[in-house]
């Protein structure tokens, strides 16, 4: 004997599910990038490659994935604590 939901209530439930999914994606993706970046940063291996198009050296030490991962984690916390709940 469950109550039938209106179209608006169904949309609100779907919106909450999508919001939770996006928040978890931010956390998981951010943690994965941060771990990979820290592993590369502290491994001691610093790769220097030459860009074939511009002939400039490219330094790859894991700093950028670490920063992007931290930004994703902070965005996940922002979604949890500062977005208005309806």
Secondary structure, DSSP 4 states (H G I P E B T S, - for coil): -PPPPPHHHHHHHHHHHHHHHHHHHHHHHHHHHHHHHHHHHHSS--EEEE-TTT--EEEESSHHHHHHHHHHHHHHHHHHHTSPP-
